[in-house]
Amino acid sequence: MNKQKIVLTLACDDSKGIISTVSSYISSCGGNIVESGQYVDSDENRFFMRLCFSVEDFFSLEDFKSGFSEALADFQVDWSVHDLAVKPRVMIMVSQLGHCLNDLLYRHSINQLPMELVSIVSNHETYRSRAEHEGVDFYYLPITAETKPEQEAQLIKLIEDQEIDLVILARYMQVLSDDLCQKLAGKVINIHHSFLPSFKGGKPYHQAHDRGVKLIGATAHYVTADLDEGPIIEQGVKRVDHAVSANAMVAIGRDTECQVLAKAVKLQLEHRILLNEHRTVIFE
């Protein structure tokens, strides 16, 4: 019989007794710890922890929250608690490149990603039929420089009305405004290619081919007002040589983007990521 599982994440200044206090409280509530991860950032003297524990039928999440605040009052802890039976509500945004969208839809269909996929939003009609095939609501929100504030207002309303927990930018080729980034801080994951050196603008893989790049990479990160500079969640890299054509680089790059984005999304859905200033602490 599968028991209810709860995930607790926390961060605080490192001090003696925090682990024993947390463990004792979970035990007093009838919880049995089945997974545990801790990390101390010695430079900043910060302690991070993720615990997963199983509970009996009589367990009350609200009572747990109330008592936990009292039990940890001396430690000034930033914490959150999640019932793994409650799947995060997710919105996927896409433009005209569908490889990441299709990969996420497949993984979702085979229950590889523990999420409730609520909607797909796009500034193009390209993937309406794909969304309808999967039985997912599709919203077409076209955008121009002049209509950007209006479009983002519509987007915010959708996110609020649908009670979205996570927005995935699956090659959504629009820059979110600073205001929108601030409103959705920690709730938006983006994917982009990462080359050494970096190539911006159109056809980055063809630019990389022209320069003889030997490494093709992808980076998944939280979205912030600083373009493509948010806290990094996951990265991947593939080695290529002189014989790999530009078109082959595109295919390799897209596969890498799919894998990296899916990994980042799964980490988020399982509450395995904690923010440490501009970096992430990840308990896999």
PyRosetta script that sets phi, psi and omega in degrees:
from pyrosetta import init, pose_from_sequence

init()
pose = pose_from_sequence("MNKQKIVLTLACDDSKGIISTVSSYISSCGGNIVESGQYVDSDENRFFMRLCFSVEDFFSLEDFKSGFSEALADFQVDWSVHDLAVKPRVMIMVSQLGHCLNDLLYRHSINQLPMELVSIVSNHETYRSRAEHEGVDFYYLPITAETKPEQEAQLIKLIEDQEIDLVILARYMQVLSDDLCQKLAGKVINIHHSFLPSFKGGKPYHQAHDRGVKLIGATAHYVTADLDEGPIIEQGVKRVDHAVSANAMVAIGRDTECQVLAKAVKLQLEHRILLNEHRTVIFE")
pose.set_psi(1, 126.7)
pose.set_omega(1, -179.3)
pose.set_phi(2, -77.5)
pose.set_psi(2, 126.1)
pose.set_omega(2, 178.5)
pose.set_phi(3, -90.0)
pose.set_psi(3, 157.0)
pose.set_omega(3, 176.5)
pose.set_phi(4, -64.7)
pose.set_psi(4, 136.5)
pose.set_omega(4, -180.0)
pose.set_phi(5, -118.5)
pose.set_psi(5, 136.9)
pose.set_omega(5, -178.1)
pose.set_phi(6, -120.7)
pose.set_psi(6, 138.8)
pose.set_omega(6, 175.4)
pose.set_phi(7, -112.0)
pose.set_psi(7, 130.0)
pose.set_omega(7, 176.0)
pose.set_phi(8, -116.6)
pose.set_psi(8, 127.2)
pose.set_omega(8, 173.7)
pose.set_phi(9, -121.3)
pose.set_psi(9, 144.2)
pose.set_omega(9, -179.5)
pose.set_phi(10, -153.6)
pose.set_psi(10, 158.1)
pose.set_omega(10, 176.1)
pose.set_phi(11, -145.7)
pose.set_psi(11, 140.5)
pose.set_omega(11, 179.2)
pose.set_phi(12, -164.1)
pose.set_psi(12, 171.7)
pose.set_omega(12, 172.2)
pose.set_phi(13, -62.5)
pose.set_psi(13, 138.6)
pose.set_omega(13, -178.1)
pose.set_phi(14, -67.3)
pose.set_psi(14, 131.9)
pose.set_omega(14, 179.3)
pose.set_phi(15, -158.4)
pose.set_psi(15, 160.5)
pose.set_omega(15, -178.8)
pose.set_phi(16, -68.1)
pose.set_psi(16, 142.1)
pose.set_omega(16, 172.0)
pose.set_phi(17, 93.0)
pose.set_psi(17, -7.3)
pose.set_omega(17, -176.0)
pose.set_phi(18, -65.2)
pose.set_psi(18, -43.7)
pose.set_omega(18, -177.7)
pose.set_phi(19, -65.5)
pose.set_psi(19, -45.8)
pose.set_omega(19, -178.3)
pose.set_phi(20, -66.2)
pose.set_psi(20, -36.6)
pose.set_omega(20, 179.3)
pose.set_phi(21, -64.8)
pose.set_psi(21, -45.6)
pose.set_omega(21, 179.5)
pose.set_phi(22, -64.2)
pose.set_psi(22, -46.9)
pose.set_omega(22, -178.4)
pose.set_phi(23, -61.7)
pose.set_psi(23, -42.3)
pose.set_omega(23, -179.2)
pose.set_phi(24, -64.8)
pose.set_psi(24, -39.9)
pose.set_omega(24, -179.9)
pose.set_phi(25, -65.9)
pose.set_psi(25, -43.8)
pose.set_omega(25, 178.5)
pose.set_phi(26, -59.7)
pose.set_psi(26, -43.0)
pose.set_omega(26, 179.1)
pose.set_phi(27, -62.5)
pose.set_psi(27, -40.6)
pose.set_omega(27, -179.7)
pose.set_phi(28, -65.0)
pose.set_psi(28, -22.2)
pose.set_omega(28, 178.8)
pose.set_phi(29, -92.3)
pose.set_psi(29, 5.4)
pose.set_omega(29, 179.4)
pose.set_phi(30, 86.1)
pose.set_psi(30, 12.2)
pose.set_omega(30, -179.1)
pose.set_phi(31, -86.5)
pose.set_psi(31, 148.5)
pose.set_omega(31, 176.9)
pose.set_phi(32, -121.1)
pose.set_psi(32, 114.1)
pose.set_omega(32, -176.9)
pose.set_phi(33, -69.1)
pose.set_psi(33, 123.8)
pose.set_omega(33, -178.4)
pose.set_phi(34, -113.2)
pose.set_psi(34, -11.9)
pose.set_omega(34, 179.0)
pose.set_phi(35, -153.2)
pose.set_psi(35, 135.6)
pose.set_omega(35, -175.9)
pose.set_phi(36, -145.7)
pose.set_psi(36, 135.6)
pose.set_omega(36, 175.5)
pose.set_phi(37, -142.0)
pose.set_psi(37, 135.8)
pose.set_omega(37, 178.8)
pose.set_phi(38, -134.9)
pose.set_psi(38, 150.8)
pose.set_omega(38, 177.1)
pose.set_phi(39, -150.8)
pose.set_psi(39, 138.2)
pose.set_omega(39, 175.7)
pose.set_phi(40, -116.8)
pose.set_psi(40, 121.8)
pose.set_omega(40, 172.7)
pose.set_phi(41, -84.9)
pose.set_psi(41, 98.6)
pose.set_omega(41, -174.7)
pose.set_phi(42, -66.9)
pose.set_psi(42, -27.4)
pose.set_omega(42, 179.2)
pose.set_phi(43, -66.9)
pose.set_psi(43, -37.6)
pose.set_omega(43, -177.5)
pose.set_phi(44, -106.1)
pose.set_psi(44, -1.9)
pose.set_omega(44, -177.8)
pose.set_phi(45, 55.6)
pose.set_psi(45, 43.6)
pose.set_omega(45, 179.5)
pose.set_phi(46, -112.2)
pose.set_psi(46, 139.3)
pose.set_omega(46, -179.6)
pose.set_phi(47, -110.1)
pose.set_psi(47, 135.8)
pose.set_omega(47, 179.7)
pose.set_phi(48, -128.1)
pose.set_psi(48, 142.9)
pose.set_omega(48, -178.9)
pose.set_phi(49, -147.9)
pose.set_psi(49, 143.6)
pose.set_omega(49, 169.3)
pose.set_phi(50, -131.9)
pose.set_psi(50, 125.3)
pose.set_omega(50, 178.3)
pose.set_phi(51, -124.5)
pose.set_psi(51, 139.1)
pose.set_omega(51, 170.3)
pose.set_phi(52, -117.6)
pose.set_psi(52, 127.8)
pose.set_omega(52, -179.4)
pose.set_phi(53, -136.2)
pose.set_psi(53, 148.2)
pose.set_omega(53, 178.2)
pose.set_phi(54, -94.4)
pose.set_psi(54, 150.1)
pose.set_omega(54, -177.1)
pose.set_phi(55, -136.2)
pose.set_psi(55, 163.7)
pose.set_omega(55, 178.3)
pose.set_phi(56, -87.5)
pose.set_psi(56, 175.1)
pose.set_omega(56, -176.1)
pose.set_phi(57, -62.3)
pose.set_psi(57, -28.0)
pose.set_omega(57, -176.0)
pose.set_phi(58, -77.6)
pose.set_psi(58, -4.8)
pose.set_omega(58, -175.1)
pose.set_phi(59, -65.2)
pose.set_psi(59, 136.0)
pose.set_omega(59, 176.8)
pose.set_phi(60, -118.0)
pose.set_psi(60, 117.6)
pose.set_omega(60, -178.8)
pose.set_phi(61, -64.8)
pose.set_psi(61, -38.5)
pose.set_omega(61, -179.6)
pose.set_phi(62, -65.8)
pose.set_psi(62, -41.5)
pose.set_omega(62, 176.7)
pose.set_phi(63, -63.9)
pose.set_psi(63, -38.0)
pose.set_omega(63, 178.9)
pose.set_phi(64, -61.2)
pose.set_psi(64, -46.5)
pose.set_omega(64, -179.3)
pose.set_phi(65, -60.7)
pose.set_psi(65, -45.4)
pose.set_omega(65, -178.3)
pose.set_phi(66, -62.3)
pose.set_psi(66, -46.3)
pose.set_omega(66, -178.9)
pose.set_phi(67, -71.0)
pose.set_psi(67, -32.1)
pose.set_omega(67, -178.1)
pose.set_phi(68, -65.6)
pose.set_psi(68, -40.7)
pose.set_omega(68, 178.8)
pose.set_phi(69, -58.8)
pose.set_psi(69, -39.5)
pose.set_omega(69, 179.5)
pose.set_phi(70, -71.7)
pose.set_psi(70, -42.5)
pose.set_omega(70, -177.1)
pose.set_phi(71, -65.1)
pose.set_psi(71, -31.1)
pose.set_omega(71, -177.0)
pose.set_phi(72, -106.0)
pose.set_psi(72, 19.4)
pose.set_omega(72, -175.0)
pose.set_phi(73, -59.4)
pose.set_psi(73, -30.7)
pose.set_omega(73, -176.5)
pose.set_phi(74, -77.2)
pose.set_psi(74, -10.7)
pose.set_omega(74, -171.7)
pose.set_phi(75, -105.5)
pose.set_psi(75, -6.7)
pose.set_omega(75, -179.2)
pose.set_phi(76, 50.0)
pose.set_psi(76, 62.8)
pose.set_omega(76, -172.6)
pose.set_phi(77, -94.6)
pose.set_psi(77, 135.6)
pose.set_omega(77, 165.7)
pose.set_phi(78, -92.3)
pose.set_psi(78, 119.0)
pose.set_omega(78, -172.6)
pose.set_phi(79, -144.3)
pose.set_psi(79, 161.7)
pose.set_omega(79, 173.1)
pose.set_phi(80, -149.3)
pose.set_psi(80, 154.6)
pose.set_omega(80, -178.4)
pose.set_phi(81, -136.0)
pose.set_psi(81, 140.6)
pose.set_omega(81, -173.6)
pose.set_phi(82, -139.0)
pose.set_psi(82, 136.4)
pose.set_omega(82, 172.2)
pose.set_phi(83, -85.6)
pose.set_psi(83, 117.1)
pose.set_omega(83, -176.4)
pose.set_phi(84, -66.4)
pose.set_psi(84, -14.1)
pose.set_omega(84, 177.0)
pose.set_phi(85, -74.3)
pose.set_psi(85, -18.2)
pose.set_omega(85, 179.1)
pose.set_phi(86, -96.4)
pose.set_psi(86, 107.8)
pose.set_omega(86, -176.2)
pose.set_phi(87, -79.9)
pose.set_psi(87, 134.9)
pose.set_omega(87, 176.7)
pose.set_phi(88, -58.7)
pose.set_psi(88, 142.6)
pose.set_omega(88, 179.1)
pose.set_phi(89, -88.6)
pose.set_psi(89, 127.4)
pose.set_omega(89, -167.8)
pose.set_phi(90, -123.2)
pose.set_psi(90, 140.6)
pose.set_omega(90, 170.2)
pose.set_phi(91, -117.5)
pose.set_psi(91, 134.0)
pose.set_omega(91, 174.6)
pose.set_phi(92, -107.5)
pose.set_psi(92, 133.7)
pose.set_omega(92, 176.0)
pose.set_phi(93, -115.4)
pose.set_psi(93, 138.5)
pose.set_omega(93, -174.7)
pose.set_phi(94, -148.1)
pose.set_psi(94, 154.7)
pose.set_omega(94, 174.3)
pose.set_phi(95, -109.0)
pose.set_psi(95, -103.9)
pose.set_omega(95, -176.4)
pose.set_phi(96, -119.6)
pose.set_psi(96, -2.0)
pose.set_omega(96, 173.7)
pose.set_phi(97, -101.0)
pose.set_psi(97, 117.0)
pose.set_omega(97, -168.6)
pose.set_phi(98, -103.3)
pose.set_psi(98, 5.9)
pose.set_omega(98, -173.9)
pose.set_phi(99, -63.5)
pose.set_psi(99, -43.1)
pose.set_omega(99, 179.7)
pose.set_phi(100, -69.7)
pose.set_psi(100, -40.1)
pose.set_omega(100, 176.5)
pose.set_phi(101, -58.8)
pose.set_psi(101, -50.6)
pose.set_omega(101, -178.4)
pose.set_phi(102, -61.6)
pose.set_psi(102, -38.2)
pose.set_omega(102, 179.0)
pose.set_phi(103, -65.3)
pose.set_psi(103, -44.3)
pose.set_omega(103, 179.2)
pose.set_phi(104, -64.5)
pose.set_psi(104, -40.1)
pose.set_omega(104, 179.2)
pose.set_phi(105, -63.7)
pose.set_psi(105, -40.5)
pose.set_omega(105, 178.5)
pose.set_phi(106, -65.5)
pose.set_psi(106, -48.0)
pose.set_omega(106, -179.3)
pose.set_phi(107, -61.6)
pose.set_psi(107, -36.8)
pose.set_omega(107, 177.1)
pose.set_phi(108, -65.7)
pose.set_psi(108, -39.1)
pose.set_omega(108, -177.6)
pose.set_phi(109, -66.5)
pose.set_psi(109, -25.6)
pose.set_omega(109, 179.4)
pose.set_phi(110, -103.4)
pose.set_psi(110, 17.7)
pose.set_omega(110, 175.8)
pose.set_phi(111, 60.9)
pose.set_psi(111, 32.3)
pose.set_omega(111, 177.3)
pose.set_phi(112, -85.5)
pose.set_psi(112, -19.9)
pose.set_omega(112, 179.6)
pose.set_phi(113, -118.9)
pose.set_psi(113, 113.7)
pose.set_omega(113, -176.8)
pose.set_phi(114, -77.1)
pose.set_psi(114, 77.0)
pose.set_omega(114, -177.3)
pose.set_phi(115, -142.2)
pose.set_psi(115, 159.2)
pose.set_omega(115, 170.5)
pose.set_phi(116, -103.0)
pose.set_psi(116, 106.0)
pose.set_omega(116, -177.8)
pose.set_phi(117, -79.9)
pose.set_psi(117, 109.1)
pose.set_omega(117, -171.8)
pose.set_phi(118, -90.1)
pose.set_psi(118, -41.8)
pose.set_omega(118, -173.6)
pose.set_phi(119, -159.7)
pose.set_psi(119, 160.4)
pose.set_omega(119, 172.1)
pose.set_phi(120, -122.5)
pose.set_psi(120, 129.2)
pose.set_omega(120, -177.7)
pose.set_phi(121, -120.0)
pose.set_psi(121, 139.0)
pose.set_omega(121, -179.9)
pose.set_phi(122, -147.7)
pose.set_psi(122, 153.8)
pose.set_omega(122, 172.6)
pose.set_phi(123, -91.7)
pose.set_psi(123, 9.4)
pose.set_omega(123, 174.7)
pose.set_phi(124, -137.6)
pose.set_psi(124, 161.5)
pose.set_omega(124, 179.1)
pose.set_phi(125, -88.2)
pose.set_psi(125, -0.3)
pose.set_omega(125, -169.6)
pose.set_phi(126, -51.0)
pose.set_psi(126, -41.7)
pose.set_omega(126, -171.7)
pose.set_phi(127, -108.8)
pose.set_psi(127, 21.2)
pose.set_omega(127, 176.4)
pose.set_phi(128, -60.6)
pose.set_psi(128, -49.2)
pose.set_omega(128, -177.9)
pose.set_phi(129, -64.0)
pose.set_psi(129, -34.0)
pose.set_omega(129, 178.1)
pose.set_phi(130, -64.6)
pose.set_psi(130, -43.3)
pose.set_omega(130, 178.3)
pose.set_phi(131, -64.5)
pose.set_psi(131, -44.2)
pose.set_omega(131, -179.7)
pose.set_phi(132, -63.6)
pose.set_psi(132, -36.1)
pose.set_omega(132, 177.1)
pose.set_phi(133, -60.5)
pose.set_psi(133, -35.4)
pose.set_omega(133, -179.8)
pose.set_phi(134, -87.2)
pose.set_psi(134, -2.8)
pose.set_omega(134, -179.6)
pose.set_phi(135, 73.7)
pose.set_psi(135, 28.6)
pose.set_omega(135, -178.7)
pose.set_phi(136, -109.9)
pose.set_psi(136, 135.4)
pose.set_omega(136, 179.0)
pose.set_phi(137, -62.2)
pose.set_psi(137, 134.6)
pose.set_omega(137, -178.8)
pose.set_phi(138, -115.6)
pose.set_psi(138, 135.0)
pose.set_omega(138, 179.4)
pose.set_phi(139, -125.9)
pose.set_psi(139, 122.9)
pose.set_omega(139, 179.3)
pose.set_phi(140, -95.5)
pose.set_psi(140, 112.8)
pose.set_omega(140, 179.5)
pose.set_phi(141, -122.5)
pose.set_psi(141, 85.2)
pose.set_omega(141, -179.9)
pose.set_phi(142, -64.5)
pose.set_psi(142, 155.7)
pose.set_omega(142, -175.5)
pose.set_phi(143, -146.0)
pose.set_psi(143, 139.8)
pose.set_omega(143, 169.7)
pose.set_phi(144, -131.9)
pose.set_psi(144, 173.4)
pose.set_omega(144, 178.7)
pose.set_phi(145, -59.1)
pose.set_psi(145, -35.8)
pose.set_omega(145, -177.7)
pose.set_phi(146, -75.6)
pose.set_psi(146, -33.1)
pose.set_omega(146, -174.6)
pose.set_phi(147, -98.9)
pose.set_psi(147, 5.8)
pose.set_omega(147, -176.5)
pose.set_phi(148, -55.7)
pose.set_psi(148, -48.1)
pose.set_omega(148, 179.2)
pose.set_phi(149, -59.4)
pose.set_psi(149, -41.1)
pose.set_omega(149, 179.9)
pose.set_phi(150, -66.1)
pose.set_psi(150, -42.6)
pose.set_omega(150, -179.5)
pose.set_phi(151, -64.0)
pose.set_psi(151, -41.4)
pose.set_omega(151, -179.3)
pose.set_phi(152, -70.4)
pose.set_psi(152, -30.3)
pose.set_omega(152, 175.3)
pose.set_phi(153, -65.0)
pose.set_psi(153, -40.6)
pose.set_omega(153, 175.5)
pose.set_phi(154, -63.3)
pose.set_psi(154, -40.3)
pose.set_omega(154, -179.7)
pose.set_phi(155, -64.5)
pose.set_psi(155, -46.1)
pose.set_omega(155, 178.8)
pose.set_phi(156, -59.8)
pose.set_psi(156, -41.4)
pose.set_omega(156, 179.4)
pose.set_phi(157, -62.6)
pose.set_psi(157, -41.9)
pose.set_omega(157, 177.6)
pose.set_phi(158, -60.8)
pose.set_psi(158, -46.2)
pose.set_omega(158, -178.3)
pose.set_phi(159, -61.2)
pose.set_psi(159, -41.7)
pose.set_omega(159, 179.9)
pose.set_phi(160, -71.2)
pose.set_psi(160, -45.6)
pose.set_omega(160, -178.9)
pose.set_phi(161, -63.6)
pose.set_psi(161, -36.6)
pose.set_omega(161, -177.9)
pose.set_phi(162, -90.1)
pose.set_psi(162, 0.9)
pose.set_omega(162, 178.6)
pose.set_phi(163, 52.2)
pose.set_psi(163, 51.7)
pose.set_omega(163, -176.4)
pose.set_phi(164, -75.0)
pose.set_psi(164, 132.4)
pose.set_omega(164, 177.5)
pose.set_phi(165, -94.2)
pose.set_psi(165, -28.9)
pose.set_omega(165, -176.3)
pose.set_phi(166, -145.1)
pose.set_psi(166, 132.7)
pose.set_omega(166, 173.8)
pose.set_phi(167, -110.1)
pose.set_psi(167, 125.9)
pose.set_omega(167, 179.3)
pose.set_phi(168, -107.9)
pose.set_psi(168, 120.2)
pose.set_omega(168, 175.6)
pose.set_phi(169, -90.0)
pose.set_psi(169, 94.9)
pose.set_omega(169, -176.5)
pose.set_phi(170, -92.8)
pose.set_psi(170, 70.5)
pose.set_omega(170, -173.9)
pose.set_phi(171, 65.3)
pose.set_psi(171, 48.5)
pose.set_omega(171, 171.0)
pose.set_phi(172, -86.1)
pose.set_psi(172, 110.1)
pose.set_omega(172, -167.4)
pose.set_phi(173, -91.8)
pose.set_psi(173, 50.2)
pose.set_omega(173, 174.3)
pose.set_phi(174, -134.5)
pose.set_psi(174, 142.1)
pose.set_omega(174, 178.0)
pose.set_phi(175, -84.9)
pose.set_psi(175, 124.3)
pose.set_omega(175, 178.0)
pose.set_phi(176, -74.9)
pose.set_psi(176, 143.6)
pose.set_omega(176, -179.3)
pose.set_phi(177, -66.8)
pose.set_psi(177, 159.2)
pose.set_omega(177, 178.3)
pose.set_phi(178, -58.1)
pose.set_psi(178, -40.4)
pose.set_omega(178, -178.7)
pose.set_phi(179, -63.4)
pose.set_psi(179, -43.3)
pose.set_omega(179, 179.8)
pose.set_phi(180, -66.5)
pose.set_psi(180, -40.7)
pose.set_omega(180, 178.5)
pose.set_phi(181, -59.9)
pose.set_psi(181, -39.9)
pose.set_omega(181, 179.9)
pose.set_phi(182, -68.8)
pose.set_psi(182, -39.6)
pose.set_omega(182, -179.8)
pose.set_phi(183, -66.4)
pose.set_psi(183, -31.1)
pose.set_omega(183, -175.4)
pose.set_phi(184, -107.8)
pose.set_psi(184, 22.0)
pose.set_omega(184, -176.4)
pose.set_phi(185, -53.5)
pose.set_psi(185, 128.3)
pose.set_omega(185, 178.9)
pose.set_phi(186, 79.1)
pose.set_psi(186, 2.5)
pose.set_omega(186, -177.0)
pose.set_phi(187, -118.4)
pose.set_psi(187, 4.1)
pose.set_omega(187, -177.6)
pose.set_phi(188, -127.5)
pose.set_psi(188, 126.9)
pose.set_omega(188, 177.6)
pose.set_phi(189, -115.0)
pose.set_psi(189, 133.5)
pose.set_omega(189, -180.0)
pose.set_phi(190, -120.9)
pose.set_psi(190, 159.2)
pose.set_omega(190, 176.3)
pose.set_phi(191, -128.2)
pose.set_psi(191, 138.6)
pose.set_omega(191, 174.0)
pose.set_phi(192, -150.3)
pose.set_psi(192, 159.7)
pose.set_omega(192, 177.7)
pose.set_phi(193, -70.4)
pose.set_psi(193, 155.6)
pose.set_omega(193, 175.8)
pose.set_phi(194, -140.5)
pose.set_psi(194, 113.1)
pose.set_omega(194, -179.1)
pose.set_phi(195, -112.1)
pose.set_psi(195, 157.4)
pose.set_omega(195, 168.2)
pose.set_phi(196, -119.9)
pose.set_psi(196, 106.6)
pose.set_omega(196, -2.2)
pose.set_phi(197, -74.9)
pose.set_psi(197, 175.8)
pose.set_omega(197, -177.2)
pose.set_phi(198, -87.4)
pose.set_psi(198, 143.6)
pose.set_omega(198, 178.7)
pose.set_phi(199, -124.7)
pose.set_psi(199, 124.0)
pose.set_omega(199, -178.9)
pose.set_phi(200, -109.9)
pose.set_psi(200, 166.3)
pose.set_omega(200, 178.2)
pose.set_phi(201, 88.5)
pose.set_psi(201, -160.0)
pose.set_omega(201, -175.7)
pose.set_phi(202, -74.1)
pose.set_psi(202, 148.3)
pose.set_omega(202, 177.2)
pose.set_phi(203, 48.4)
pose.set_psi(203, 60.1)
pose.set_omega(203, -178.6)
pose.set_phi(204, -62.7)
pose.set_psi(204, -33.4)
pose.set_omega(204, -179.3)
pose.set_phi(205, -69.6)
pose.set_psi(205, -35.0)
pose.set_omega(205, 176.4)
pose.set_phi(206, -68.8)
pose.set_psi(206, -37.3)
pose.set_omega(206, 174.6)
pose.set_phi(207, -61.9)
pose.set_psi(207, -41.7)
pose.set_omega(207, -179.9)
pose.set_phi(208, -65.0)
pose.set_psi(208, -38.8)
pose.set_omega(208, 178.5)
pose.set_phi(209, -62.9)
pose.set_psi(209, -42.0)
pose.set_omega(209, 179.9)
pose.set_phi(210, -63.3)
pose.set_psi(210, -27.3)
pose.set_omega(210, -178.9)
pose.set_phi(211, -95.6)
pose.set_psi(211, 2.1)
pose.set_omega(211, 177.7)
pose.set_phi(212, 70.6)
pose.set_psi(212, 34.6)
pose.set_omega(212, 179.8)
pose.set_phi(213, -59.7)
pose.set_psi(213, 140.9)
pose.set_omega(213, -179.0)
pose.set_phi(214, -109.3)
pose.set_psi(214, -10.2)
pose.set_omega(214, 179.3)
pose.set_phi(215, -128.4)
pose.set_psi(215, 129.1)
pose.set_omega(215, 174.9)
pose.set_phi(216, -112.0)
pose.set_psi(216, 127.9)
pose.set_omega(216, -176.7)
pose.set_phi(217, -133.4)
pose.set_psi(217, 171.5)
pose.set_omega(217, 175.1)
pose.set_phi(218, -144.7)
pose.set_psi(218, 147.8)
pose.set_omega(218, -178.4)
pose.set_phi(219, -131.4)
pose.set_psi(219, 129.5)
pose.set_omega(219, 172.5)
pose.set_phi(220, -107.4)
pose.set_psi(220, 134.4)
pose.set_omega(220, -174.4)
pose.set_phi(221, -152.0)
pose.set_psi(221, 162.6)
pose.set_omega(221, 172.6)
pose.set_phi(222, -73.4)
pose.set_psi(222, 147.1)
pose.set_omega(222, -179.9)
pose.set_phi(223, -85.8)
pose.set_psi(223, 131.1)
pose.set_omega(223, 174.3)
pose.set_phi(224, -131.1)
pose.set_psi(224, 178.2)
pose.set_omega(224, 179.8)
pose.set_phi(225, -65.6)
pose.set_psi(225, -23.4)
pose.set_omega(225, 176.2)
pose.set_phi(226, -85.0)
pose.set_psi(226, 113.1)
pose.set_omega(226, -172.2)
pose.set_phi(227, -55.2)
pose.set_psi(227, 122.8)
pose.set_omega(227, 176.3)
pose.set_phi(228, 57.1)
pose.set_psi(228, 26.6)
pose.set_omega(228, -179.0)
pose.set_phi(229, -123.1)
pose.set_psi(229, 14.7)
pose.set_omega(229, 179.8)
pose.set_phi(230, -72.5)
pose.set_psi(230, 167.9)
pose.set_omega(230, -179.8)
pose.set_phi(231, -52.7)
pose.set_psi(231, 128.8)
pose.set_omega(231, -175.4)
pose.set_phi(232, -79.4)
pose.set_psi(232, 133.7)
pose.set_omega(232, 179.4)
pose.set_phi(233, -101.9)
pose.set_psi(233, -47.8)
pose.set_omega(233, -175.8)
pose.set_phi(234, -150.9)
pose.set_psi(234, 147.8)
pose.set_omega(234, 175.9)
pose.set_phi(235, -139.0)
pose.set_psi(235, 153.5)
pose.set_omega(235, 176.0)
pose.set_phi(236, -143.3)
pose.set_psi(236, 156.4)
pose.set_omega(236, -178.0)
pose.set_phi(237, -145.8)
pose.set_psi(237, 145.3)
pose.set_omega(237, 175.4)
pose.set_phi(238, -128.6)
pose.set_psi(238, 138.2)
pose.set_omega(238, 178.4)
pose.set_phi(239, -90.1)
pose.set_psi(239, 138.2)
pose.set_omega(239, 176.4)
pose.set_phi(240, -130.2)
pose.set_psi(240, 167.1)
pose.set_omega(240, 177.9)
pose.set_phi(241, -130.3)
pose.set_psi(241, -171.3)
pose.set_omega(241, -174.2)
pose.set_phi(242, -63.2)
pose.set_psi(242, -21.9)
pose.set_omega(242, -175.5)
pose.set_phi(243, -82.9)
pose.set_psi(243, -9.7)
pose.set_omega(243, -177.8)
pose.set_phi(244, -82.4)
pose.set_psi(244, 123.1)
pose.set_omega(244, -177.9)
pose.set_phi(245, -74.9)
pose.set_psi(245, 168.3)
pose.set_omega(245, 178.3)
pose.set_phi(246, -62.2)
pose.set_psi(246, -41.6)
pose.set_omega(246, 179.7)
pose.set_phi(247, -65.9)
pose.set_psi(247, -36.8)
pose.set_omega(247, 176.6)
pose.set_phi(248, -66.9)
pose.set_psi(248, -36.6)
pose.set_omega(248, 175.9)
pose.set_phi(249, -61.2)
pose.set_psi(249, -40.1)
pose.set_omega(249, 178.2)
pose.set_phi(250, -59.3)
pose.set_psi(250, -46.6)
pose.set_omega(250, -178.8)
pose.set_phi(251, -63.7)
pose.set_psi(251, -44.1)
pose.set_omega(251, 179.1)
pose.set_phi(252, -63.6)
pose.set_psi(252, -42.9)
pose.set_omega(252, -179.4)
pose.set_phi(253, -63.2)
pose.set_psi(253, -41.5)
pose.set_omega(253, -179.7)
pose.set_phi(254, -67.4)
pose.set_psi(254, -39.2)
pose.set_omega(254, 175.5)
pose.set_phi(255, -60.4)
pose.set_psi(255, -43.0)
pose.set_omega(255, -179.8)
pose.set_phi(256, -64.1)
pose.set_psi(256, -42.9)
pose.set_omega(256, 178.4)
pose.set_phi(257, -59.1)
pose.set_psi(257, -43.8)
pose.set_omega(257, -179.8)
pose.set_phi(258, -60.4)
pose.set_psi(258, -47.1)
pose.set_omega(258, -177.2)
pose.set_phi(259, -65.0)
pose.set_psi(259, -43.7)
pose.set_omega(259, -177.6)
pose.set_phi(260, -67.6)
pose.set_psi(260, -43.9)
pose.set_omega(260, 179.9)
pose.set_phi(261, -63.7)
pose.set_psi(261, -44.4)
pose.set_omega(261, -179.7)
pose.set_phi(262, -61.1)
pose.set_psi(262, -40.1)
pose.set_omega(262, 179.3)
pose.set_phi(263, -64.8)
pose.set_psi(263, -44.4)
pose.set_omega(263, 179.8)
pose.set_phi(264, -62.5)
pose.set_psi(264, -42.9)
pose.set_omega(264, 179.8)
pose.set_phi(265, -62.9)
pose.set_psi(265, -43.9)
pose.set_omega(265, -179.9)
pose.set_phi(266, -62.1)
pose.set_psi(266, -41.9)
pose.set_omega(266, 177.3)
pose.set_phi(267, -59.9)
pose.set_psi(267, -41.3)
pose.set_omega(267, 179.1)
pose.set_phi(268, -66.8)
pose.set_psi(268, -44.7)
pose.set_omega(268, -177.6)
pose.set_phi(269, -63.9)
pose.set_psi(269, -30.1)
pose.set_omega(269, -179.5)
pose.set_phi(270, -93.8)
pose.set_psi(270, 9.0)
pose.set_omega(270, 175.8)
pose.set_phi(271, 57.2)
pose.set_psi(271, 49.1)
pose.set_omega(271, -178.0)
pose.set_phi(272, -105.7)
pose.set_psi(272, 3.4)
pose.set_omega(272, -175.2)
pose.set_phi(273, -114.8)
pose.set_psi(273, 128.3)
pose.set_omega(273, 172.9)
pose.set_phi(274, -121.4)
pose.set_psi(274, 139.8)
pose.set_omega(274, 179.2)
pose.set_phi(275, -84.9)
pose.set_psi(275, 135.9)
pose.set_omega(275, 176.6)
pose.set_phi(276, -128.3)
pose.set_psi(276, 86.0)
pose.set_omega(276, -172.0)
pose.set_phi(277, 58.5)
pose.set_psi(277, -116.8)
pose.set_omega(277, -178.6)
pose.set_phi(278, -95.0)
pose.set_psi(278, 8.6)
pose.set_omega(278, -179.6)
pose.set_phi(279, -118.2)
pose.set_psi(279, 174.8)
pose.set_omega(279, 176.2)
pose.set_phi(280, -121.3)
pose.set_psi(280, 146.7)
pose.set_omega(280, 169.2)
pose.set_phi(281, -109.5)
pose.set_psi(281, 122.9)
pose.set_omega(281, -173.8)
pose.set_phi(282, -122.4)
pose.set_psi(282, 124.2)
pose.set_omega(282, 177.6)
pose.set_phi(283, -103.8)
pose.set_psi(283, 101.8)
pose.set_omega(283, -178.1)
pose.set_phi(284, -88.6)
pose.dump_pdb("model.pdb")
